[in-house]
Amino acid sequence: MACPKQCSNHGICTSMREAASLFNGYSLNRSVAYTLWDADQIFGCVCDVGFEGADCSQQSCEKGDDPRTEGGVHEKTEFYCKCGATCSGTAILRYKTNALSLSHDATASQFGAALMKLSYARRDSSVYSSGSSPVTVDFDVGTTLCSAAGTTAYISFNRESGSLPAMDLMTNLVASSSGTSPELFFRTTQIMTCTCTGACGGSLTLEMDGLFSADLPHGASESNVQTALKNLYGSINTATVVNSVNVTILDSASMCKDSSTVTSFFEFHADSGNLPTLSPLSSITSAGVISESAVIVQSTMRGTKENEICNAIGTCDYETGKCGCGDFYTWEDAYGGCGKPIVNTSAWTGIETCPGVVHQSELSLALDKPSSFPRLYYTTNSNRTNTGLHDYVWGAEFDLTPRNIVNMANVSAGALALDLSEGYAYFIDKKHRRLDRVNLYNVTKKKDWNANPYGGTVPYSEEAFTPQETMPPYGLALDLRWFKRKAYWTNPGSPGGTDGKIQRCTLDKGHISTLCTPEDLTSTITTGLGTPLVDPKGLALDVDNDRMYWVDSGVPGAVDGKVYYSKLDGTGATLLISANLTDPVNLALDFVSQMMYITEIHSSSSLYSKGSIIRTPIVYNATNGVKHILRSIDESQSLNTPLTTPEYIALDLNNDKLYFSDTSTTGGVTVSKIFWASLSNPATHGNFLSTWNIHNVAGLAWDNGHGYPDGGTPYYDCHGHGTCLGFAGNMKCSCQDGWSGNCNISSCPVGLAWFDEAHAADSAHRPVECSNGGVCDRGRGECNCFEGFEGAACDRMKCPSTVELVNGGPDTRELACGGRGKCLTMKQLAMTRRSNGDPTGPDYAPYGRMAASNASYDLLWDADKVQGCVCDTYWYQDNKWNSNLSDPTGFDCGEFTCPHGDNPLKPMVNITNGEEWEVQHVVCTASAGSFRLAFKGQVSQDVPFDSTVDQLTAKLNAMNSIGNVTVVYTVGVSLCHAGGGNIAKIKFLSELGDLPMMTSVGGGDAVAVVITEGVKGTKENLLCSWQGVCDASVGVCDCFLGFSSSDGAGNAGLRGDCGHTGTQT
């Protein structure tokens, strides 16, 4: 069996024998002997790093930890080198097939840099925005890889998730001048606990990769356990050499102890790192009762973070090896395939849906999710005691006007922030000097996708979030990352004073039963700045870089406004901008273009008399300063309206827009407006809601429309193959059987592998998707089989076939075995085994793997997989012995056998009598009843006990396996006699040679039949009687000159066998 598609030029083609013996530390992790029949008959692909599939045609997508879950640790590896007084030479390590040559005096940083250069590490560490290198190396002592005292290198994989392939020592070229042999090995540590709640009993076996240690009684000592483990690891494979196993049992002489928990440490020194964690098969008892959890083994070094394709968020495109991540996540090297939440602006609204929102009617096409419309939310204050929360749906045909979606009595709102993950709007309640929130479930349709959010009365739930403060808060921002969810807010304190504060509080995931307890960051911030906060107002977060930015308005009217930043915990506070700012009040961050937008009131300034919108790079350059991009709005092509007090701000990056509020008072009348400006060209601007009366706009928030579809659009989430667990379940999908990831990855049928790496000596062909005879289509859960394979799991070798037209065309159909045979598995073929035409029963035991007498051939891996053709046997047609058709033959039944006959030129065996026809004797003892006769697998009709010669002859000649016989009785006219005595002599006149014996079938106790050979058939049964050439294409003998067809006895006849000397017409 050849390699499929030449491994697509992304792998190497190896035999089963080679794959078993090779070791690359990545896809081939054992080195064992494999000598069975298929060792050099079956070939398969060992793919290069980054490619997968049985033909290496698929590019692997990145895997990583699911960002919606927490916990788990990254993989760690320990490497030890001790080389005496003076070291020299190098150690060659390997990781994921890549060799790494390290000098004996390599530093930790050189070791780490070398690992970074391997193909798996991808790029220089500077690309990792998370702030940590994907791999770090530290030494326990000294500064070099090897030392006289011995150095342990601690290798931490900070980027890759899950349990990683082991690093191994390929070549040890380290030498010592002291004459002692250097020690180089990887150290693996595992911890076992044995808990007995009463008197201990029983035993346990430790398993690794299908191999088992000796049985260890509960009272086994350190040396007992140590011996068992060394024997176990010594038998796993020849590629990993375990130099030593050290077992330490704490505070006990045995691994288990009555009424105690005993901890044992297993330390392995091997040329391969991070050996697989042992699995205990325990029958340990406490007070006579077996406890399945009595023994636990854990690795201190194995990575336990999830290692999911596209971080279990996105969809892998196996043609490009890229992840499609949806609305809320994206690729970045530090996070994996889809591990980074998309935070385009500082006003990120969170994760709003489960992955895989698709049209119900287009589920099979996996279309992008149905439309959800963007919305601008804003709050208004009609007076000091009433507040409205409004939204304007951008581009919605059914909703062309702003709507008051919530009326809140006795509230005066300020800054607004959205948490659409959980369906809440948070806002500053200036009247009660605190943070409040309101439930938006009906607006975001998180309960019922087809409910009109504006139909009838809209219920809401307003509730306090933080305790009341002395002065009203002002700025508000939310960090909505999983497991880091917090609200941050500012409190300016008294105008121009030094009592400003910045606080934060953890967001919960349900109804607030008690107010949150704020964490005051002010002291930490002012300590870093060396100066108090005056009037901190607008606040924005850069969660990717662990930063928060805020503006400090300073003394009203003075040109002393500032912009600061710090880490999210308040440390590292730094002054960013301190020039040309008068009363800045709010800011927003655009992380795509790396720009900062600031609203500035300018209530009193020598520079400008009115407000302004400022833009500056987030990475501020004091030389360039800030740029005032907008100071007035041209609302009607002729009326240029100066900005008065631009305050609240929101960014719409999808539509290249900046929204901001502006409030002016003329003649005692206060007017609020919401303006927009192009981010790329601020000169393009206008009044956003010019036809609607808006009173006292107090906060803005933009929703990009990444939630569930609006209106009555029917949709599924989780790609229609699972249930969304909602925010409480971290927006994960609970998938139906057979689906995984976000329910868009379908598993394919599983079968025994045609090709794989032997996992133990002469043991291979474990179950795998598509049997490694095809590639899984993850979208449909179906196998695309390679040429020559068939079955749902590509688990059967396809029989040869031909294609023929149906009813003259144009449709065609495929005929297995050319339509002249049956396609059977090895198991089925074993049942058709014959000797000289007679069935012999199953006997399939290749290479002695099974005794010939053992019929359990279904235990053999290929019993139901390898198929071949059993060609039809036509026998004698229409009961005419001289119309024996040529039988199809060949591996595809595409050829035909030619007639066989006796060689007319062969010397006679018996000069007196010549060559003989076969004669068989039948003696029947019976006075009633009947029986049947069988020959070459064919069975006659019932033969009555009193059958005459003519009747018996007719029964035999009617069998397809017999051409022509004659019958002679020695006594009487009936076949059977009460005392036997009659011999029915049956002479075969068409079957040549020594024939198999007929057998009797049925008859019961009333009929006794004995069949013996009277005369052994001595006529030869040769192809074309050896006097012609077979034309296998039609099954006809082309006789040599002077020979023609015989009757089997040398006379002219219709056998077509060239057995007659002479010609015929």
DAVENUR-V679477 format. One record per residue. SS is DSSP state (H for helix, E for strand, C for the rest). Layout:
BEGIN
SS
SS
END
This chain:
BEGIN
C
C
C
H
H
H
H
H
H
C
E
E
E
E
E
H
H
H
H
H
H
C
C
C
C
C
C
C
C
C
C
C
C
C
C
C
C
C
C
C
C
C
E
E
E
E
E
C
C
C
E
E
C
C
C
C
C
E
E
C
C
C
E
E
C
C
C
C
C
C
C
C
C
C
C
E
E
E
E
E
E
E
C
C
C
C
E
E
C
E
E
E
E
E
E
C
C
E
E
E
E
E
E
C
C
C
C
H
H
H
H
H
H
H
H
H
C
C
H
H
H
C
C
C
H
H
H
C
C
C
C
C
C
C
E
E
E
E
E
C
C
C
C
C
C
C
E
C
C
C
E
E
E
E
E
E
E
C
C
C
C
C
C
C
C
C
C
E
E
E
E
E
C
C
E
E
C
C
C
C
C
C
E
E
E
E
E
E
E
E
E
E
E
E
E
E
C
C
C
E
E
C
E
E
E
E
E
E
C
C
E
E
C
C
C
E
E
C
C
C
C
H
H
H
H
H
H
H
H
H
H
H
H
H
C
C
C
C
C
C
C
E
E
E
E
E
E
E
E
C
C
C
C
C
C
C
C
C
C
E
E
E
E
E
E
E
E
E
E
E
C
E
C
C
C
C
C
C
E
E
E
E
C
C
E
E
C
C
E
E
C
C
C
C
E
E
E
E
E
C
C
C
C
C
C
C
C
E
E
H
H
H
C
C
E
E
E
C
C
C
C
E
E
E
C
C
C
C
E
E
E
E
C
C
C
E
E
E
E
E
E
C
C
C
E
C
C
C
C
C
C
C
C
C
C
C
C
E
E
C
C
C
H
H
H
C
C
C
C
C
C
C
C
C
E
E
E
E
E
E
E
E
E
C
C
E
E
E
E
E
E
E
E
C
C
C
C
C
C
C
C
C
E
E
E
E
E
E
E
C
C
C
E
E
E
E
E
E
E
C
C
C
C
E
E
E
E
E
E
C
C
C
C
E
E
E
E
E
E
C
H
H
H
H
C
C
C
C
C
C
C
C
C
C
C
C
C
C
C
C
C
E
E
E
C
E
C
C
C
C
C
C
C
C
C
E
E
E
E
C
C
C
C
C
C
E
E
E
E
E
E
C
C
C
C
C
C
C
C
C
E
E
E
E
E
E
C
C
C
C
C
C
C
C
C
E
C
C
E
E
C
H
H
H
H
H
H
H
H
C
C
C
C
C
C
E
E
E
E
E
E
E
H
H
H
C
E
E
E
E
E
E
C
C
C
C
C
C
C
C
C
E
E
E
E
E
E
C
C
C
C
C
C
E
E
E
E
C
C
C
C
C
C
E
E
E
E
E
E
E
C
C
C
C
E
E
E
E
E
E
C
C
C
C
C
C
C
C
C
C
C
E
E
E
E
E
E
C
C
C
C
C
C
C
C
C
E
E
E
E
C
E
E
E
C
C
C
C
C
E
E
E
C
C
C
E
E
E
E
E
E
E
H
H
H
C
E
E
E
E
E
E
E
E
E
E
C
C
E
E
E
E
E
E
E
E
E
E
C
C
C
C
C
C
E
E
E
C
C
C
C
C
C
C
C
C
E
E
E
E
E
E
E
C
C
C
C
C
C
C
C
C
C
C
E
E
C
H
H
H
C
E
E
E
C
C
H
H
H
C
C
C
E
E
E
C
C
C
E
E
C
C
C
C
E
E
C
C
C
E
E
E
C
C
C
C
C
C
C
E
C
C
E
C
C
C
E
E
E
H
H
H
C
E
E
E
E
C
C
C
C
E
E
E
E
C
C
C
E
E
C
C
C
C
C
E
E
C
C
C
E
E
E
E
E
C
C
C
C
C
C
E
E
E
E
E
H
H
H
C
E
E
E
E
E
H
H
H
H
H
H
C
C
E
E
C
C
E
E
C
C
C
C
C
C
H
H
H
C
C
C
C
C
C
C
C
H
H
H
C
C
C
C
C
C
C
E
E
E
E
E
C
C
C
C
E
H
H
H
C
C
C
C
E
C
C
C
E
E
C
C
C
C
C
E
E
C
C
C
E
E
C
C
C
C
C
C
C
C
C
C
C
C
C
C
C
C
C
E
E
E
E
E
E
E
C
C
C
C
E
E
E
E
E
E
C
C
E
E
C
C
C
E
E
C
C
C
C
H
H
H
H
H
H
H
H
H
C
C
C
C
C
C
C
E
E
E
E
E
C
C
C
C
C
C
E
E
C
C
C
C
C
C
E
E
E
E
E
C
C
C
C
C
C
C
C
C
C
E
E
E
C
C
H
H
H
C
E
E
E
E
E
E
E
E
C
C
C
C
C
C
E
E
H
H
H
C
E
E
E
E
C
C
C
C
E
E
E
E
C
C
C
E
E
C
E
C
C
C
C
C
E
C
C
C
C
C
C
C
E
E
C
C
C
C
END
